[in-house]
Amino acid sequence: MSVSMSVDDERRQLDAVRATLELEFRDRVPAEVVAEHVAQIVARYEDAPVRTFLPVLVGRQARAVLASVA
């Protein structure tokens, strides 16, 4: 059984990750910087054949980067 995420679902989940991080870091990091880091991390996985857990990976990596920037 194969479960894959549609492009729209992936985009919605990544938007939710970005929004959550913007809220979490709102007092320390501008929203534009959060969005930039999220976009850079997503770009690293552009050619990944399996994208099911991409939002989780992006969220964890972006949170670590933002925590070091904040």
N, CA, C and O atoms as a GROMACS GRO file, in nm:
protein
  280
    1MET      N    1   0.084  -0.117   0.000
    1MET     CA    2   0.000   0.000   0.000
    1MET      C    3   0.089   0.124   0.000
    1MET      O    4   0.180   0.137   0.083
    2SER      N    5   0.063   0.213  -0.092
    2SER     CA    6   0.141   0.335  -0.105
    2SER      C    7   0.056   0.455  -0.067
    2SER      O    8  -0.054   0.475  -0.118
    3VAL      N    9   0.110   0.534   0.022
    3VAL     CA   10   0.040   0.656   0.063
    3VAL      C   11   0.129   0.773   0.022
    3VAL      O   12   0.241   0.786   0.071
    4SER      N   13   0.078   0.856  -0.065
    4SER     CA   14   0.156   0.973  -0.104
    4SER      C   15   0.072   1.098  -0.083
    4SER      O   16  -0.051   1.094  -0.080
    5MET      N   17   0.141   1.206  -0.069
    5MET     CA   18   0.077   1.333  -0.043
    5MET      C   19   0.069   1.412  -0.173
    5MET      O   20   0.164   1.413  -0.251
    6SER      N   21  -0.044   1.475  -0.197
    6SER     CA   22  -0.056   1.557  -0.316
    6SER      C   23   0.028   1.684  -0.299
    6SER      O   24   0.065   1.721  -0.188
    7VAL      N   25   0.056   1.749  -0.409
    7VAL     CA   26   0.133   1.873  -0.406
    7VAL      C   27   0.060   1.978  -0.323
    7VAL      O   28   0.123   2.053  -0.248
    8ASP      N   29  -0.071   1.984  -0.335
    8ASP     CA   30  -0.150   2.080  -0.257
    8ASP      C   31  -0.143   2.050  -0.108
    8ASP      O   32  -0.130   2.141  -0.027
    9ASP      N   33  -0.151   1.922  -0.073
    9ASP     CA   34  -0.141   1.883   0.068
    9ASP      C   35  -0.004   1.919   0.124
    9ASP      O   36   0.008   1.972   0.235
   10GLU      N   37   0.099   1.891   0.046
   10GLU     CA   38   0.234   1.924   0.090
   10GLU      C   39   0.248   2.074   0.111
   10GLU      O   40   0.302   2.118   0.213
   11ARG      N   41   0.200   2.153   0.017
   11ARG     CA   42   0.209   2.299   0.028
   11ARG      C   43   0.134   2.348   0.152
   11ARG      O   44   0.184   2.434   0.224
   12ARG      N   45   0.014   2.295   0.175
   12ARG     CA   46  -0.064   2.335   0.294
   12ARG      C   47   0.011   2.301   0.422
   12ARG      O   48   0.016   2.382   0.515
   13GLN      N   49   0.069   2.183   0.427
   13GLN     CA   50   0.142   2.143   0.547
   13GLN      C   51   0.267   2.227   0.568
   13GLN      O   52   0.300   2.264   0.680
   14LEU      N   53   0.337   2.258   0.460
   14LEU     CA   54   0.455   2.343   0.472
   14LEU      C   55   0.416   2.486   0.511
   14LEU      O   56   0.488   2.551   0.587
   15ASP      N   57   0.305   2.534   0.460
   15ASP     CA   58   0.256   2.666   0.502
   15ASP      C   59   0.222   2.666   0.651
   15ASP      O   60   0.248   2.764   0.721
   16ALA      N   61   0.166   2.557   0.699
   16ALA     CA   62   0.132   2.545   0.841
   16ALA      C   63   0.259   2.542   0.926
   16ALA      O   64   0.264   2.601   1.034
   17VAL      N   65   0.361   2.472   0.878
   17VAL     CA   66   0.490   2.468   0.949
   17VAL      C   67   0.547   2.609   0.958
   17VAL      O   68   0.588   2.653   1.065
   18ARG      N   69   0.549   2.679   0.846
   18ARG     CA   70   0.600   2.816   0.843
   18ARG      C   71   0.523   2.905   0.940
   18ARG      O   72   0.583   2.980   1.017
   19ALA      N   73   0.390   2.898   0.937
   19ALA     CA   74   0.306   2.981   1.024
   19ALA      C   75   0.332   2.949   1.171
   19ALA      O   76   0.337   3.040   1.255
   20THR      N   77   0.348   2.822   1.202
   20THR     CA   78   0.376   2.782   1.340
   20THR      C   79   0.509   2.838   1.387
   20THR      O   80   0.521   2.887   1.499
   21LEU      N   81   0.610   2.830   1.301
   21LEU     CA   82   0.741   2.882   1.336
   21LEU      C   83   0.740   3.034   1.348
   21LEU      O   84   0.807   3.090   1.434
   22GLU      N   85   0.664   3.100   1.262
   22GLU     CA   86   0.652   3.246   1.272
   22GLU      C   87   0.592   3.284   1.407
   22GLU      O   88   0.637   3.380   1.469
   23LEU      N   89   0.492   3.211   1.451
   23LEU     CA   90   0.433   3.237   1.583
   23LEU      C   91   0.531   3.207   1.696
   23LEU      O   92   0.545   3.285   1.790
   24GLU      N   93   0.597   3.094   1.685
   24GLU     CA   94   0.690   3.051   1.790
   24GLU      C   95   0.806   3.149   1.808
   24GLU      O   96   0.850   3.173   1.920
   25PHE      N   97   0.854   3.206   1.699
   25PHE     CA   98   0.971   3.294   1.704
   25PHE      C   99   0.935   3.442   1.683
   25PHE      O  100   1.023   3.524   1.658
   26ARG      N  101   0.808   3.475   1.692
   26ARG     CA  102   0.761   3.611   1.657
   26ARG      C  103   0.830   3.723   1.732
   26ARG      O  104   0.845   3.833   1.679
   27ASP      N  105   0.874   3.698   1.855
   27ASP     CA  106   0.938   3.803   1.933
   27ASP      C  107   1.089   3.811   1.910
   27ASP      O  108   1.155   3.903   1.957
   28ARG      N  109   1.142   3.714   1.836
   28ARG     CA  110   1.287   3.708   1.819
   28ARG      C  111   1.334   3.712   1.676
   28ARG      O  112   1.446   3.757   1.649
   29VAL      N  113   1.252   3.665   1.582
   29VAL     CA  114   1.294   3.655   1.443
   29VAL      C  115   1.182   3.708   1.354
   29VAL      O  116   1.068   3.665   1.367
   30PRO      N  117   1.213   3.801   1.262
   30PRO     CA  118   1.109   3.852   1.172
   30PRO      C  119   1.049   3.740   1.086
   30PRO      O  120   1.118   3.645   1.049
   31ALA      N  121   0.921   3.752   1.054
   31ALA     CA  122   0.850   3.652   0.975
   31ALA      C  123   0.919   3.628   0.841
   31ALA      O  124   0.920   3.515   0.792
   32GLU      N  125   0.976   3.731   0.782
   32GLU     CA  126   1.043   3.716   0.653
   32GLU      C  127   1.165   3.624   0.665
   32GLU      O  128   1.193   3.545   0.575
   33VAL      N  129   1.235   3.634   0.776
   33VAL     CA  130   1.352   3.550   0.798
   33VAL      C  131   1.309   3.405   0.818
   33VAL      O  132   1.373   3.314   0.767
   34VAL      N  133   1.201   3.385   0.892
   34VAL     CA  134   1.148   3.251   0.912
   34VAL      C  135   1.111   3.190   0.776
   34VAL      O  136   1.149   3.077   0.746
   35ALA      N  137   1.038   3.266   0.696
   35ALA     CA  138   0.995   3.218   0.565
   35ALA      C  139   1.115   3.186   0.476
   35ALA      O  140   1.113   3.087   0.401
   36GLU      N  141   1.219   3.267   0.483
   36GLU     CA  142   1.339   3.244   0.402
   36GLU      C  143   1.408   3.114   0.442
   36GLU      O  144   1.449   3.036   0.356
   37HIS      N  145   1.422   3.091   0.571
   37HIS     CA  146   1.487   2.968   0.617
   37HIS      C  147   1.405   2.846   0.579
   37HIS      O  148   1.461   2.745   0.536
   38VAL      N  149   1.275   2.854   0.594
   38VAL     CA  150   1.189   2.741   0.556
   38VAL      C  151   1.204   2.713   0.407
   38VAL      O  152   1.218   2.598   0.367
   39ALA      N  153   1.202   2.816   0.325
   39ALA     CA  154   1.216   2.798   0.180
   39ALA      C  155   1.350   2.736   0.143
   39ALA      O  156   1.357   2.651   0.055
   40GLN      N  157   1.456   2.779   0.210
   40GLN     CA  158   1.589   2.724   0.182
   40GLN      C  159   1.595   2.575   0.217
   40GLN      O  160   1.654   2.496   0.144
   41ILE      N  161   1.534   2.538   0.327
   41ILE     CA  162   1.535   2.398   0.368
   41ILE      C  163   1.450   2.314   0.274
   41ILE      O  164   1.489   2.204   0.235
   42VAL      N  165   1.334   2.365   0.236
   42VAL     CA  166   1.249   2.294   0.140
   42VAL      C  167   1.326   2.272   0.009
   42VAL      O  168   1.316   2.164  -0.051
   43ALA      N  169   1.400   2.371  -0.035
   43ALA     CA  170   1.475   2.361  -0.161
   43ALA      C  171   1.578   2.249  -0.157
   43ALA      O  172   1.608   2.190  -0.261
   44ARG      N  173   1.632   2.219  -0.040
   44ARG     CA  174   1.729   2.109  -0.029
   44ARG      C  175   1.668   1.974  -0.067
   44ARG      O  176   1.738   1.883  -0.111
   45TYR      N  177   1.538   1.963  -0.049
   45TYR     CA  178   1.468   1.837  -0.073
   45TYR      C  179   1.390   1.838  -0.205
   45TYR      O  180   1.302   1.754  -0.225
   46GLU      N  181   1.421   1.931  -0.292
   46GLU     CA  182   1.348   1.946  -0.418
   46GLU      C  183   1.340   1.817  -0.499
   46GLU      O  184   1.236   1.787  -0.558
   47ASP      N  185   1.446   1.741  -0.501
   47ASP     CA  186   1.450   1.619  -0.581
   47ASP      C  187   1.426   1.492  -0.500
   47ASP      O  188   1.447   1.381  -0.550
   48ALA      N  189   1.383   1.507  -0.377
   48ALA     CA  190   1.361   1.389  -0.291
   48ALA      C  191   1.245   1.306  -0.347
   48ALA      O  192   1.136   1.359  -0.371
   49PRO      N  193   1.267   1.177  -0.368
   49PRO     CA  194   1.160   1.093  -0.423
   49PRO      C  195   1.048   1.066  -0.323
   49PRO      O  196   0.932   1.048  -0.362
   50VAL      N  197   1.081   1.063  -0.196
   50VAL     CA  198   0.980   1.041  -0.092
   50VAL      C  199   0.963   1.171  -0.015
   50VAL      O  200   1.058   1.221   0.045
   51ARG      N  201   0.842   1.225  -0.017
   51ARG     CA  202   0.819   1.356   0.041
   51ARG      C  203   0.716   1.354   0.155
   51ARG      O  204   0.676   1.459   0.206
   52THR      N  205   0.676   1.235   0.193
   52THR     CA  206   0.570   1.222   0.294
   52THR      C  207   0.605   1.293   0.424
   52THR      O  208   0.519   1.358   0.483
   53PHE      N  209   0.729   1.283   0.468
   53PHE     CA  210   0.767   1.342   0.596
   53PHE      C  211   0.838   1.476   0.581
   53PHE      O  212   0.897   1.526   0.676
   54LEU      N  213   0.833   1.533   0.462
   54LEU     CA  214   0.899   1.660   0.437
   54LEU      C  215   0.858   1.770   0.535
   54LEU      O  216   0.946   1.838   0.588
   55PRO      N  217   0.730   1.790   0.562
   55PRO     CA  218   0.693   1.895   0.658
   55PRO      C  219   0.756   1.874   0.796
   55PRO      O  220   0.795   1.971   0.861
   56VAL      N  221   0.765   1.750   0.840
   56VAL     CA  222   0.826   1.722   0.971
   56VAL      C  223   0.975   1.755   0.968
   56VAL      O  224   1.026   1.819   1.059
   57LEU      N  225   1.044   1.711   0.864
   57LEU     CA  226   1.187   1.738   0.851
   57LEU      C  227   1.214   1.888   0.843
   57LEU      O  228   1.304   1.939   0.910
   58VAL      N  229   1.137   1.956   0.762
   58VAL     CA  230   1.155   2.100   0.745
   58VAL      C  231   1.131   2.172   0.878
   58VAL      O  232   1.208   2.260   0.916
   59GLY      N  233   1.026   2.134   0.947
   59GLY     CA  234   0.995   2.197   1.076
   59GLY      C  235   1.108   2.180   1.176
   59GLY      O  236   1.147   2.275   1.243
   60ARG      N  237   1.160   2.060   1.187
   60ARG     CA  238   1.268   2.034   1.283
   60ARG      C  239   1.395   2.110   1.246
   60ARG      O  240   1.458   2.171   1.332
   61GLN      N  241   1.432   2.105   1.119
   61GLN     CA  242   1.554   2.173   1.077
   61GLN      C  243   1.541   2.324   1.089
   61GLN      O  244   1.634   2.391   1.135
   62ALA      N  245   1.428   2.378   1.049
   62ALA     CA  246   1.408   2.522   1.057
   62ALA      C  247   1.406   2.568   1.203
   62ALA      O  248   1.462   2.673   1.236
   63ARG      N  249   1.342   2.491   1.289
   63ARG     CA  250   1.338   2.526   1.432
   63ARG      C  251   1.480   2.533   1.488
   63ARG      O  252   1.514   2.625   1.563
   64ALA      N  253   1.564   2.437   1.452
   64ALA     CA  254   1.703   2.436   1.501
   64ALA      C  255   1.779   2.558   1.451
   64ALA      O  256   1.851   2.623   1.527
   65VAL      N  257   1.763   2.589   1.323
   65VAL     CA  258   1.832   2.706   1.266
   65VAL      C  259   1.783   2.834   1.332
   65VAL      O  260   1.862   2.920   1.370
   66LEU      N  261   1.652   2.847   1.345
   66LEU     CA  262   1.595   2.969   1.402
   66LEU      C  263   1.634   2.985   1.549
   66LEU      O  264   1.654   3.097   1.596
   67ALA      N  265   1.642   2.876   1.621
   67ALA     CA  266   1.683   2.883   1.761
   67ALA      C  267   1.828   2.936   1.774
   67ALA      O  268   1.860   3.007   1.868
   68SER      N  269   1.911   2.899   1.678
   68SER     CA  270   2.049   2.946   1.681
   68SER      C  271   2.060   3.093   1.636
   68SER      O  272   2.151   3.164   1.677
   69VAL      N  273   1.967   3.135   1.553
   69VAL     CA  274   1.965   3.274   1.504
   69VAL      C  275   1.906   3.368   1.608
   69VAL      O  276   1.949   3.482   1.622
   70ALA      N  277   1.807   3.319   1.680
   70ALA     CA  278   1.732   3.403   1.775
   70ALA      C  279   1.816   3.449   1.891
   70ALA      O  280   1.767   3.520   1.979
   0.00000   0.00000   0.00000
